[in-house]
């Protein structure tokens, strides 16, 4: 494996922490530091991989600190906010319509509708009839029920099982 200078190691670790590919880091090390290194050699600077088991504690800490800062910085990127994406889609749809490209305009309008309807998120809301909360069966503490009440519940449950069969 090629011997990296301290600056090159820091560059590799911070780049990998920001999810740059080992191939792109390898190319950048060649361009900026004139260092020939393999993709596997670059991977040895990513503590999420087995190849980096011998990485120094300082570089591991640098990796995780850089990754945390990188993730926090996503908030400062405009396109990460829905309102920015909607405004850009609006401008693009207007231009497409003005130029007579109705197919593109319709596609952009559909994308904007999906964006507003949370189609591009993992969040899903389920509701009952008319948007009300879904009704669930009441939870019963059977330890506080009388013998008669338990028998009634069991009898009702047996009737439900026969209907499902």
TORVOTI-766625 format. One line per 2 residues: number of its first residue (from 1); their letters; for each residue x, y, z of C-alpha. Coordinates in Angstrom, 1 decimal, padded with zeros to 4 digits. Layout:
% residues N
NUM) A) X/Y/Z  ...
END
This chain:
% residues 165
1) XX) 000.0/000.0/000.0  001.2/003.5/-000.8
3) XX) 002.5/005.6/002.1  000.2/008.5/002.7
5) XX) 001.3/011.8/004.2  -000.6/013.1/007.2
7) XX) -002.5/015.6/005.0  -003.3/012.8/002.5
9) XX) -004.7/010.6/005.3  -006.8/013.5/006.6
11) XX) -008.1/014.1/003.1  -009.0/010.5/002.6
13) XX) -010.7/010.1/006.0  -012.7/013.3/005.6
15) XX) -013.7/012.5/002.1  -014.9/009.0/003.0
17) XX) -016.8/010.5/006.0  -018.8/012.6/003.5
19) XX) -019.6/009.4/001.5  -017.2/010.1/-001.4
21) XX) -016.5/006.9/-003.2  -013.1/005.2/-002.7
23) XX) -012.5/005.5/-006.5  -013.1/009.3/-006.4
25) XX) -010.9/009.7/-003.4  -008.2/007.6/-005.1
27) XX) -008.3/009.9/-008.2  -008.2/013.0/-006.1
29) XX) -005.2/011.7/-004.1  -003.4/011.2/-007.4
31) XX) -004.3/014.7/-008.7  -003.7/016.7/-005.5
33) XX) -001.0/014.7/-003.7  000.6/012.8/-006.6
35) XX) 000.0/009.5/-004.7  -000.8/006.3/-006.4
37) XX) -003.0/004.1/-004.2  -005.5/001.4/-004.9
39) XX) -009.2/001.5/-004.1  -008.6/-001.1/-001.4
41) XX) -005.9/001.2/000.0  -008.3/004.1/000.2
43) XX) -010.9/001.8/001.9  -008.4/001.2/004.7
45) XX) -009.2/004.8/005.8  -013.0/004.1/006.3
47) XX) -013.6/002.9/009.8  -017.0/001.5/008.8
49) XX) -015.1/-001.2/006.9  -013.1/-004.2/008.2
51) XX) -010.1/-003.0/006.2  -009.7/000.0/008.6
53) XX) -009.3/-002.1/011.8  -005.8/-000.7/012.2
55) XX) -006.7/002.9/011.7  -005.5/005.2/014.5
57) XX) -007.9/006.5/017.1  -007.3/010.1/016.0
59) XX) -008.3/009.3/012.4  -011.4/007.3/013.5
61) XX) -012.5/010.2/015.7  -011.9/012.6/012.8
63) XX) -014.0/010.4/010.5  -017.0/010.3/012.9
65) XX) -016.7/014.1/013.8  -016.6/014.9/010.1
67) XX) -019.6/012.7/009.3  -021.7/014.3/012.1
69) XX) -020.8/017.8/010.9  -021.6/016.8/007.3
71) XX) -025.0/015.4/008.3  -025.8/018.6/010.3
73) XX) -024.7/020.7/007.3  -027.4/019.2/005.1
75) XX) -029.8/021.7/006.7  -027.9/024.5/005.0
77) XX) -028.4/023.0/001.5  -031.4/024.7/000.0
79) XX) -032.7/021.8/-002.0  -033.0/019.7/001.1
81) XX) -036.0/021.8/002.0  -039.4/021.1/000.5
83) XX) -040.3/024.8/-000.1  -037.2/025.2/-002.2
85) XX) -037.9/022.2/-004.3  -041.5/023.3/-004.8
87) XX) -040.5/026.8/-005.9  -038.0/025.4/-008.4
89) XX) -040.6/022.9/-009.8  -043.0/025.8/-010.1
91) XX) -040.5/027.9/-012.1  -039.7/024.9/-014.4
93) XX) -043.4/024.0/-014.9  -044.1/027.7/-015.9
95) XX) -041.2/027.7/-018.4  -042.2/024.3/-019.9
97) XX) -045.8/025.5/-020.3  -044.7/028.8/-021.9
99) XX) -042.5/027.0/-024.4  -045.4/024.6/-025.3
101) XX) -043.9/021.5/-023.7  -047.1/020.3/-022.1
103) XX) -045.8/016.8/-021.4  -042.9/018.2/-019.3
105) XX) -045.2/020.7/-017.6  -047.6/017.9/-016.6
107) XX) -044.7/015.8/-015.4  -043.4/018.6/-013.2
109) XX) -046.9/019.3/-011.8  -047.2/015.6/-010.9
111) XX) -043.8/015.7/-009.2  -044.8/018.8/-007.2
113) XX) -048.1/017.1/-006.2  -046.1/014.0/-005.0
115) XX) -043.7/016.2/-003.1  -046.6/017.9/-001.3
117) XX) -048.3/014.6/-000.7  -045.3/013.2/001.1
119) XX) -044.7/010.6/-001.7  -041.0/011.2/-001.4
121) XX) -040.8/010.5/002.3  -041.0/007.4/004.5
123) XX) -043.8/009.0/006.5  -047.2/007.6/006.0
125) XX) -050.4/008.4/008.0  -053.2/005.9/008.2
127) XX) -056.6/007.2/009.3  -060.0/005.7/009.8
129) XX) -063.3/006.8/008.2  -063.6/010.5/007.4
131) XX) -060.0/011.1/008.5  -060.7/010.2/012.1
133) XX) -058.3/008.0/014.2  -058.5/004.3/013.6
135) XX) -060.6/002.6/016.2  -058.8/-000.1/018.2
137) XX) -060.1/-002.6/020.6  -060.0/-001.4/024.2
139) XX) -057.3/-003.1/026.3  -058.6/-005.0/029.3
141) XX) -056.6/-005.9/032.4  -057.9/-009.5/032.8
143) XX) -056.4/-009.7/036.3  -059.1/-007.2/037.5
145) XX) -062.0/-009.0/035.9  -064.4/-011.2/037.7
147) XX) -064.9/-014.9/036.7  -068.2/-014.0/035.1
149) XX) -066.7/-011.2/033.0  -063.9/-013.5/031.8
151) XX) -066.5/-016.2/030.8  -068.5/-013.5/028.8
153) XX) -065.3/-012.4/027.0  -064.3/-016.0/026.2
155) XX) -067.8/-016.8/025.0  -067.8/-013.7/022.7
157) XX) -064.3/-014.6/021.4  -065.4/-018.2/020.6
159) XX) -068.2/-016.9/018.5  -065.8/-014.6/016.5
161) XX) -063.5/-017.6/015.8  -066.4/-019.7/014.4
163) XX) -067.4/-016.9/012.1  -063.9/-016.5/010.7
165) X) -063.6/-020.3/009.9
END
